[in-house]
Amino acid sequence: MDFKNGLKDGIAIALGYFSVSVAFGLMVAECGLTWFEGLLISLTNLTSAGQFAGVTVIAGMGTYLEMALTQLVINSRYALMGISLSQRVDGKFKGAWRLLLGFAITDEIFAVAIGQKGDISREYYAGLMSLPIIGWSAGTLCGAVIGNVMPAIITNALGIALYGMFIAVVVPKSRENLHVFAVVLMSAALSAALYYLPVFSGISTGFAIIICALAASAVGAVLFPVKEES
């Protein structure tokens, strides 16, 4: 039952990932990589921004060091998510399952998993991550194979799908809980400040996400502490 519930909760994520990863497949084709190389990247990496940046480094004949630093900056937030999520799993989540948890963490999978009541079972998490991985990989394959045939107006529209998924994750929880809404507003305000104020122009997008998450979470923890259940 947990596995089926995970599959059900992962359907919307998988559909969103499919549309977004088509754009990544298009980029793979434009950069001269084969469809198999693009598919292999998506199967072994679940990070939209990291993959887009990584392919850009590959296309620019960048070094391994540049690739490592780029991925470290962009994907550092997943370490915070992994630490948080590891505190919510049940006692059976050990060994290889912990590695699997770390591999499959994305913004959307994390948000859905952390929103579950009670402990997260490995069966539920396995179901939750399965369809998004398939959707992300299948979209990459489709984009890489048929990307050159699609008109530009469609490929540009597909890039907006990712923001739609973020809205679908944040808005319902914000409507249910005013404390969550306040933390979201703080994070948004800080993000706008980091983006528009010239004094912060040297901060990369990856580090900006980490700063916003840590700062808003810390303020929220101080102002709106959650009582531990017995």
N, C-alpha and C positions, 0 to 999 in steps of 0.2 A: 504493500500500500504506500509506503514512504517513497519507493522508487517511482510509482505511478504519479504521485503528487508532485515529485520533482520534475518529471517529464512534462506534466501539465503546466507548471509554473515556468518552464523553460521555453514553451512554444513561442510566446510573444518575443522573448529575447532572440530566439533563433531567426524569426522572421525579420526582425530589425537588423540583425547581424548580416543576414543574406543580402539585403539591399545595400548596406554600407560597404560590405566586402567586395561587391561588384565594382565599386569605384577603386578599391585597392587592386583588383585584378586588371582594371584598365591601366592603372599606373604601372603595374608589372610589365604589361605589354609595351607601353610607351618607353620604358627604360631598357628594353632589349632583353629582358629575362624570358625564359620559356614558361609555358603554362604549368609544367611540372615543378619548376623552381618556385613559382608563386604559390602553388598548392602546398608544397613542402614547408614553405615559410609559415603559412597560415595554420597548418597542422601542428607545428611545433612551437608557435608563438601565438598567444591570444592577447594582443595589444594593438589596437588600431593605430594610435599615434606612434607607437614604437615601430610598427611595421612600415608605416608611411615614411618615417624618418630614416629607418634602416635601408630601405630601397633607394632613398635619395642619396645616402652615403655610398651605397654600392654603385649607383649610376655615376657618381662623381669620382669614382676610383679612390675612395677614402681608405684610410689605414684601419687596421684592427683596433688601434687605440681610439681613434675617432668613433668607431662603431660602439666600442665598449662604453665610452663616456656618454655618448648620445643616449644609449639605452639606459644607463644608470640614472641619468637626470630625468628622463621621461617616465621611467617605470618605478622610481623609488616609492611612489605612493602605494604600490601593491604590497610592499613590506609592511606598511602600517595596517593595511586591510587584513593581511595574513595574520598578524599578531592579534588583531581584534577578533577575527573569526575563529582563531584557534581556541579562544576562551569560551566559545559557545557550542563546541562539538561535544558529542557524547563519549563515553569511555572506550568505545570500539574504534574510535578514530586514531589509529596508531600506525607506526611504521610507514609503509608505502602509501597508505591513505593520506598521511600528512603531506607527503610529497605531491600527491595528486591534488590535494586541496590547494597547495601553493601554485601548482601549474595552471589550474583552471580559474583562478581568481581574475575577474574583470570587474569593472565598475558596476555593471548591471547584475551579474551573478552575485557579487558581494551584497549589493543592496537588497536583493530578494532573499538571500540566505539569512542575513543578519536580522531581517524583519520577521523571521519565523518565531513563534512562541515556543519556549522550551528549548531543549538541546537539539542540535542538528545531527541527524543520523547520517552515516556514510551512505546508506541506500538513497536517502533523499538527495544528498549532494551529488551522487552519481547520476541520478535522473536529471537533476537541474542542469548539470554541465553538458550532458550528452548532446542534446539537440542544438544548443548554441555553438558547440564545436563543429557539428555537421553543417549548420547553417553558414557559419563563417567560412569554412573551407569550400563549401559548394558555391557560395557567391564569388569567392576568389577565382575558382575554376571557370565559372561562367564569364566573369569579366575578362579574364585573360584570353579566353578562347574567342569570344564574340565581341570583345570590346571595340575593336576597330570598326565594327559595323554600326554601332549605336550612335545616334546623333548627340551633339554636345549638350543640347537642352535637357536630355534625359540624364546624362552622366553628371551634370551639375546638380540636378534635383536630388540625385541619390545621396550626395554628400550631406544633405540636410537631415537625413533620417537619423543620424546619430544623436543630434540635439533633441529630436522628438522622443527618443528612448530615455534620455536623461530627464526630460520634463515628466514623462510618464512614471518614472521612479520617484521623483522628489515631490511632486504636487499632491498626490493622495495622502502621503504621510504627513505633509505639512498642514493639510486641511484637518486631519484628525487630532493633531497635537500642536498647540500654540508654541510650546517650547521648541519643538523641531522647526517650526516656521521662523521663529526668532533667530535660531542658529543659521538657518538657510539664508536669511536676509543679511546677517553679519558676514557670512562667507561671500555672498554676492557683492556686498559693498566693498569688502577688502579686495576681492578679485578685480573690481572696476578700478580701484585706486592703484593697484599694482600695474594695471594695463595702461591707464591714462596719464598718471602723474609722471612727469619726465624724470624725477629723481629715482624712480624704480625701473627705468627703461632697460637697465642691464640685467634684470632678472629674467631668466628663461621661463617658458611656459610650464615646463615640468616642475621647477622649483616653486613657481607661483602657486601651483595646485597644492603642493605639500604645505607651503606657508599658510594658505587659506584654510586647509583642512585642520592643521594643528591649532592655529589661532582660534578659529571658530569653535572647535571641539573643546579647547581649554576653557574659553569663556563660558560655553554652555555647561560644562561640568561644574564650574564655580557657581554660576547663577541658578542653574536648574539641576541640582544633584538628584540622582535616581536612587531611591532606597533599595537596599539589597533585600531580596526575598529570603525568607528563612529556609 
